[in-house]
């Protein structure tokens, strides 16, 4: 795993990305403070498209499956490839700071993955904080993964897990839970995009400050507080997976932009993943903001194409 120092220089940022960052920061700075509004009300606004991220159209082919978990029912959104015959499974865990986001908030991207990789895309509607703090969200994701591996009609296909931001964190936690609690290492690969792996905050998260390019230090702190609940401890490996024993985990692609407050999380976690003896790739994109992959930018197209190629390779390795 080698990185070119030039990736982290200001000169490496394209004009398109630089202008986007300026405009997005101005747009978000003018928006209301989400932490001054009850989470349920914020979710209503997000559902109407009043968000930092675009609101995609819903896939008309999507179906839902309901399974039972330790905290009640869990809905899993399913998008089959148009052929109806998947060659693998992409288990997706959405982002949103453990507090926001839904299983249908990235239908367009998941539908694209079904086209480019032949996967069936499954997205987990896990419980959100602060109403449902740790361990409820991770428990739901663990339950969904166990259902996929042991009971689903797709259990014999190659499996890849992945997510963005909090979804990347929950994906890593799910891999560790399957290994440690159930003796299972069923996934052929993982795609971890702009994750938060240290809930005590890495240097880039602590030092980012107030610049509203998607995330601020305060946003990250507020999100982790909501996830942990009252008097929560961020140090256990089940909460901060960067502290875990990472041996025996699947080949993984880490993807992050250099203008992401969580940059260090990906750099540090990828290094630990590699040091544990796992196949590791890291893709660093100059100027990319937090989860830039959802925006119509050239670096987004490049990153998403890399992710799709990685998923295809993981499927092929298990075929």
C-alpha positions in Angstrom: 0.0 0.0 0.0 1.8 3.1 -1.3 0.6 6.7 -1.5 2.1 9.6 -3.5 2.6 12.6 -1.2 1.5 14.8 -4.2 -2.1 13.6 -3.7 -2.3 15.7 -0.5 -1.1 19.0 -2.0 -3.4 21.8 -3.0 -2.1 21.7 -6.6 -3.5 18.2 -7.0 -7.1 19.4 -6.6 -8.9 19.9 -9.9 -10.6 23.2 -10.7 -14.0 21.4 -10.7 -13.5 19.9 -7.2 -12.1 23.2 -5.8 -15.1 25.2 -7.0 -17.5 22.6 -5.8 -16.0 22.7 -2.3 -16.3 26.5 -2.2 -19.9 26.5 -3.3 -20.9 23.6 -1.0 -19.3 25.2 2.0 -21.2 28.4 1.4 -24.5 26.6 0.9 -24.1 24.6 4.1 -22.9 27.5 6.2 -26.2 29.3 5.3 -28.4 26.3 6.4 -29.9 25.9 9.9 -27.9 24.1 12.6 -29.2 20.5 12.6 -28.2 20.1 16.2 -30.7 22.8 17.3 -33.6 20.8 15.9 -35.0 17.5 17.2 -33.6 14.5 15.2 -37.1 13.4 14.0 -37.8 16.9 12.6 -34.4 16.9 10.8 -35.3 13.5 9.3 -38.5 15.0 7.9 -36.5 17.8 6.3 -34.0 15.4 4.8 -36.8 13.3 3.3 -37.9 16.5 1.5 -34.4 17.0 0.0 -33.2 19.7 2.4 -29.8 18.1 2.9 -26.1 18.5 2.1 -26.5 15.4 -0.1 -28.8 15.0 -3.2 -32.0 13.2 -2.8 -32.1 10.4 -5.4 -35.2 9.0 -7.0 -36.4 5.7 -5.6 -35.8 2.6 -7.6 -39.1 1.2 -8.9 -37.7 -2.4 -8.8 -36.8 -2.2 -5.1 -38.5 -4.7 -2.7 -38.3 -5.1 1.0 -37.7 -8.1 3.3 -38.5 -8.0 7.0 -36.5 -10.0 9.5 -36.6 -10.2 13.3 -33.8 -9.0 15.5 -33.1 -8.5 19.2 -34.8 -5.1 19.2 -37.7 -5.9 16.9 -38.2 -6.0 13.1 -35.5 -5.0 10.6 -36.3 -4.0 7.1 -33.8 -4.8 4.3 -34.3 -3.1 1.0 -33.5 -5.3 -2.0 -32.6 -4.3 -5.6 -32.0 -7.1 -8.0 -30.1 -6.6 -11.3 -32.4 -6.3 -14.3 -31.5 -9.8 -15.4 -33.0 -11.1 -12.2 -30.0 -13.4 -11.7 -27.4 -11.9 -9.4 -23.8 -13.0 -9.6 -23.1 -11.8 -6.0 -24.4 -9.7 -3.1 -23.5 -6.2 -2.0 -24.7 -5.7 1.5 -24.9 -1.9 2.0 -25.1 0.0 5.3 -26.0 3.6 4.8 -24.3 6.6 6.5 -25.8 9.6 8.3 -23.8 9.8 11.6 -25.8 6.9 13.1 -28.6 9.5 13.5 -29.9 10.2 10.0 -30.1 8.4 6.7 -32.3 5.6 5.3 -32.0 2.4 3.4 -33.5 4.1 0.3 -31.3 7.2 0.4 -28.8 5.8 -2.2 -31.1 3.9 -4.5 -29.5 5.5 -7.6 -26.0 4.4 -6.6 -27.1 0.9 -5.5 -29.0 0.5 -8.8 -25.8 1.5 -10.6 -23.9 -1.2 -8.7 -26.5 -3.8 -9.8 -25.8 -2.8 -13.4 -22.0 -2.6 -13.3 -21.3 -5.6 -11.1 -24.4 -7.9 -11.5 -24.9 -7.8 -7.7 -28.2 -7.8 -5.8 -27.9 -4.8 -3.5 -29.3 -5.2 0.0 -29.5 -2.1 2.2 -30.2 -2.3 6.0 -32.7 -0.1 7.7 -31.0 -0.1 11.1 -32.2 1.7 14.2 -31.0 5.3 14.6 -29.6 7.2 17.5 -30.3 9.0 19.8 -33.6 7.3 20.2 -31.9 3.9 19.7 -28.3 4.3 20.9 -25.5 1.7 20.9 -25.7 -1.3 20.6 -29.0 -1.2 18.7 -27.7 0.0 15.3 -24.8 -2.5 15.3 -27.1 -5.3 16.5 -29.4 -4.7 13.6 -26.5 -4.8 11.1 -25.1 -7.9 12.7 -28.6 -9.6 12.5 -29.0 -8.6 8.8 -25.5 -10.0 8.0 -26.3 -13.3 9.8 -29.6 -13.6 7.9 -27.8 -13.0 4.6 -25.2 -15.6 5.4 -27.4 -18.3 6.9 -30.9 -17.9 5.7 -31.3 -15.6 2.7 -31.8 -17.0 -0.8 -28.5 -15.4 -1.8 -26.4 -17.1 0.9 -24.4 -19.2 -1.6 -23.4 -16.3 -3.8 -20.1 -14.3 -3.2 -20.7 -11.5 -0.7 -19.3 -8.0 -0.3 -20.2 -5.6 2.5 -19.8 -1.8 2.4 -21.0 1.6 3.4 -20.1 5.2 3.8 -19.2 7.3 6.9 -21.2 5.7 9.8 -22.1 2.9 7.4 -18.4 2.1 6.9 -17.9 2.1 10.7 -20.9 -0.3 11.0 -19.6 -2.5 8.2 -16.3 -2.9 10.0 -18.0 -3.6 13.3 -20.2 -6.2 11.6 -17.2 -8.0 10.1 -15.6 -8.1 13.6 -18.8 -9.3 15.3 -19.3 -12.1 12.7 -15.7 -13.3 13.3 -15.6 -13.0 17.1 -19.1 -13.9 18.1 -20.0 -16.5 15.4 -16.7 -17.7 14.0 -17.8 -16.5 10.5 -15.7 -14.8 7.9 -18.1 -15.1 4.9 -17.4 -11.9 3.0 -15.2 -11.9 -0.1 -14.5 -8.2 0.2 -15.4 -4.9 1.9 -15.8 -1.4 0.6 -15.2 1.2 3.4 -15.8 4.7 2.3 -14.9 7.7 4.5 -15.6 5.8 7.7 -15.3 7.0 11.3 -13.3 4.2 13.0 -12.2 6.0 16.2 -15.1 7.6 18.1 -12.6 9.3 20.4 -11.7 11.3 17.2 -8.5 11.1 15.2 -6.4 14.2 14.7 -8.0 15.2 11.4 -11.4 15.1 13.0 -10.3 16.9 16.1 -8.4 19.6 14.3 -10.9 20.2 11.4 -12.7 23.0 13.2 -15.8 24.9 12.0 -15.4 24.9 8.2 -18.8 23.5 7.0 -17.6 21.3 4.1 -20.1 18.6 4.9 -18.7 17.8 8.4 -17.3 19.9 11.2 -15.6 18.7 14.3 -18.8 19.6 16.2 -20.9 17.5 13.8 -18.6 14.5 14.4 -18.7 15.0 18.2 -22.5 15.4 18.3 -23.0 12.3 16.2 -20.7 10.1 18.3 -22.5 11.4 21.5 -25.9 10.5 20.0 -24.6 7.0 19.0 -23.0 6.3 22.4 -25.9 7.5 24.5 -25.6 8.9 28.0 -22.3 8.1 29.7 -21.2 6.1 26.7 -17.5 4.9 26.4 -16.0 5.2 23.0 -12.9 3.1 23.7 -14.1 -0.5 23.3 -13.2 -2.1 20.0 -16.9 -2.8 19.2 -17.4 0.9 19.2 -14.1 2.1 17.8 -13.0 -0.8 15.5 -9.6 0.8 14.9 -8.7 -0.6 18.3 -9.7 -4.2 17.4 -7.6 -7.2 16.5 -8.1 -7.0 12.7 -6.6 -10.4 11.7 -8.5 -12.6 9.3 -10.7 -9.9 7.7 -11.5 -9.8 3.9 -9.7 -7.8 1.2 -10.8 -4.2 1.6 -10.9 -1.0 -0.4 -10.7 2.2 1.7 -11.7 5.3 -0.2 -11.5 8.9 1.1 -10.9 12.5 -0.1 -8.2 14.7 1.2 -10.7 17.4 2.2 -12.6 15.1 4.5 -12.5 15.7 8.3 -12.3 11.9 8.7 -9.2 11.5 6.4 -7.1 10.2 9.2 -9.6 7.5 10.1 -9.2 5.9 6.6 -5.4 6.4 6.6 -5.0 4.9 10.1 -7.5 2.1 9.6 -6.1 1.0 6.3 -2.6 0.8 7.8 -3.8 -1.3 10.7 -5.8 -3.5 8.2 -2.7 -4.1 6.2 -0.5 -4.7 9.3 -2.9 -7.4 10.4 -2.1 -9.3 7.2 -5.2 -8.5 5.2 -5.2 -7.4 1.5 -5.7 -3.7 1.5 -6.2 -1.0 -1.0 -6.6 2.7 -0.3 -7.8 5.2 -2.8 -7.2 8.9 -1.9 -8.8 11.6 -4.0 -7.4 15.1 -4.0 -9.8 17.7 -2.6 -12.6 15.2 -2.1 -15.0 16.2 0.7 -16.8 13.8 3.0 -18.5 11.1 0.9 -17.9 13.2 -2.3 -18.9 10.0 -4.3 -22.6 11.0 -4.2 -22.0 14.3 -6.1 -21.7 14.7 -9.9 -18.0 15.2 -10.1 -15.2 13.6 -12.1 -13.5 12.4 -8.9 -16.8 10.8 -7.9 -17.1 8.9 -11.2 -13.5 7.7 -10.8 -14.0 6.6 -7.3 -17.3 4.8 -8.0 -15.7 3.0 -10.9 -12.9 1.8 -8.7 -15.4 0.5 -6.2 -17.4 -1.3 -8.9 -14.2 -2.9 -10.2 -13.2 -4.0 -6.7 -16.7 -5.6 -6.1 -16.4 -7.4 -9.4 -12.9 -8.7 -8.6 -14.2 -9.9 -5.1 -17.0 -11.8 -6.8 -14.7 -13.3 -9.4 -12.2 -14.5 -6.7 -15.0 -16.5 -5.0 -16.6 -17.9 -8.2 
